[in-house]
């Protein structure tokens, strides 16, 4: 295993200052790229827990299965949702799933979002916590590629990107308290070393 300390010491001396967590992540990522040891992005436990906390597995029936429900924040109730935030043309008012079906669909759905975020950020320096927060954001909004948040992240403007989470709190032009809390949790995870 490569001893990275001499590299960090040299860069610290060249810069004439200590590192913040983003600096450490960027230098580590650069070393990994140079060595060919960079890892693929995967959703970590922190991201999975964050998403499941906010999506919940709601509308549990007495028999242990789950009913679909209309989006509580939209004026038309769309999209219909079930399990851990799953939506789609196959989900409507009569959809009922077991917990195993909810879990299986989440595993399938979340991988698409993980892949989309990984593709969007490309080789941009990204800590595991930043990646998890971005996946949670994208899973809820579908907006990673069109968002200023995503663009700022790709540019390495992490503090500015973190501030952008708080702008995504509207549904049908109304501020939702649940979205404010979710975005605050995502921003906190994003900024965590």
C-alpha positions in Angstrom: 0.0 0.0 0.0 1.3 3.5 -0.9 2.2 5.7 2.0 0.4 9.0 1.0 1.8 11.0 3.9 4.9 12.3 2.0 2.6 13.5 -0.9 0.3 15.3 1.5 3.2 16.8 3.4 4.7 18.1 0.1 1.5 19.6 -1.2 0.7 21.2 2.2 4.2 22.8 2.1 3.7 24.0 -1.4 0.3 25.6 -0.6 1.5 26.9 2.7 -1.7 25.9 4.5 -3.4 22.9 6.0 -6.1 20.9 4.2 -9.9 21.0 4.6 -11.9 17.7 4.1 -12.5 18.5 0.4 -8.8 19.1 -0.2 -8.0 15.7 1.3 -10.7 14.0 -0.8 -9.5 15.7 -4.0 -5.8 14.8 -3.4 -6.8 11.2 -2.5 -8.9 10.9 -5.7 -6.0 12.3 -7.8 -3.6 9.7 -6.3 -6.2 7.0 -6.9 -6.6 8.0 -10.6 -2.8 8.2 -11.1 -2.4 4.7 -9.6 -5.4 3.3 -11.4 -7.0 2.4 -8.1 -10.1 4.7 -8.2 -13.2 2.8 -7.2 -16.6 2.9 -8.8 -19.2 5.0 -7.0 -21.7 2.9 -4.9 -24.4 4.0 -2.6 -23.2 3.7 1.0 -25.1 2.8 4.1 -25.4 6.5 5.0 -27.2 7.3 1.7 -29.4 4.2 1.8 -30.5 5.1 5.3 -31.1 8.7 4.4 -33.3 7.8 1.4 -35.2 5.1 3.4 -35.8 7.6 6.3 -37.4 10.1 4.0 -39.2 7.8 1.6 -40.4 5.5 4.4 -42.3 2.4 3.5 -45.7 3.8 4.2 -49.3 2.6 4.0 -48.8 -0.7 5.7 -51.9 -2.8 5.9 -53.0 -5.1 8.7 -51.9 -8.1 6.7 -48.3 -6.7 6.5 -48.5 -5.7 2.8 -48.3 -2.1 1.5 -50.8 0.0 -0.5 -49.8 2.5 -3.0 -50.6 6.1 -2.2 -51.0 9.4 -4.1 -48.1 11.9 -3.9 -49.1 14.0 -0.8 -47.5 17.1 -2.1 -48.9 17.4 -5.6 -52.3 18.8 -6.5 -53.3 15.9 -8.7 -51.8 13.1 -6.5 -49.4 12.0 -9.1 -47.2 10.1 -9.2 -48.6 7.1 -7.3 -46.0 5.8 -4.9 -45.3 2.6 -3.0 -42.6 1.1 -0.8 -39.4 3.1 -0.6 -40.5 5.9 -2.9 -41.1 3.7 -6.0 -43.1 5.2 -8.8 -43.9 4.2 -12.4 -46.6 3.3 -14.9 -47.1 0.0 -13.1 -48.1 1.7 -9.8 -51.6 3.0 -9.3 -54.3 3.1 -6.7 -54.8 -0.7 -6.7 -51.2 -1.6 -6.3 -50.3 -3.7 -3.2 -46.9 -5.1 -2.5 -45.2 -7.2 0.1 -42.2 -5.8 2.0 -40.0 -8.1 -0.1 -41.4 -6.6 -3.3 -40.8 -3.1 -1.9 -37.2 -3.9 -1.1 -36.6 -5.6 -4.5 -38.0 -2.6 -6.4 -35.9 -0.2 -4.3 -32.8 -2.2 -5.1 -33.6 -2.1 -8.8 -34.7 1.5 -8.9 -31.8 2.9 -6.8 -29.2 1.4 -9.1 -30.5 3.5 -12.0 -30.1 6.6 -9.9 -26.7 5.6 -8.6 -25.6 5.0 -12.2 -27.1 8.3 -13.4 -25.3 10.3 -10.7 -22.0 8.5 -11.3 -22.2 9.2 -15.0 -23.1 12.8 -14.5 -20.3 13.6 -12.0 -17.8 11.6 -14.1 -14.3 12.1 -12.7 -15.2 15.0 -10.5 -13.8 14.7 -7.0 -16.5 13.2 -4.8 -16.4 11.9 -1.3 -18.6 8.9 -0.4 -20.9 11.2 1.7 -21.2 13.7 -1.2 -22.1 10.9 -3.5 -24.7 9.5 -1.2 -26.3 12.9 -0.7 -26.4 13.5 -4.5 -28.1 10.1 -5.1 -30.7 10.9 -2.4 -31.3 14.3 -4.1 -31.6 12.8 -7.5 -33.8 9.9 -6.3 -36.3 12.5 -5.0 -36.0 15.1 -7.7 -34.7 13.4 -10.8 -32.8 16.7 -11.5 -29.1 16.0 -11.0 -28.1 16.9 -14.5 -30.2 20.0 -14.8 -29.5 21.4 -11.4 -27.1 24.2 -10.4 -26.3 21.9 -7.4 -24.9 19.2 -9.7 -23.1 21.6 -11.9 -21.4 23.3 -9.0 -20.4 19.9 -7.6 -18.7 19.0 -10.9 -16.8 22.2 -10.8 -15.5 21.4 -7.3 -17.4 24.3 -5.7 -18.6 22.2 -2.8 -19.6 24.9 -0.4 -21.8 26.5 -3.1 -23.2 23.2 -4.1 -24.1 22.4 -0.5 -26.1 25.6 -0.3 -28.2 24.6 -3.3 -29.9 21.8 -1.5 -32.0 24.3 0.3 -33.5 25.6 -2.9 -35.2 22.3 -3.7 -38.1 22.5 -1.2 -41.1 23.1 -3.5 -43.8 20.8 -4.8 -46.5 22.3 -7.0 -45.0 25.8 -6.2 -45.5 25.2 -2.4 -42.7 24.9 0.1 -43.1 21.6 1.9 -41.8 21.2 5.4 -40.8 17.6 4.7 -38.7 18.7 1.7 -37.0 21.4 3.8 -36.0 18.8 6.4 -34.9 16.2 3.8 -32.8 18.8 1.9 -31.2 19.9 5.2 -30.3 16.2 6.0 -28.9 15.8 2.5 -26.8 19.0 2.8 -25.5 17.9 6.2 -24.4 14.5 4.7 -22.9 16.2 1.7 -20.7 18.4 3.9 -19.7 15.6 6.2 -16.1 14.5 5.7 
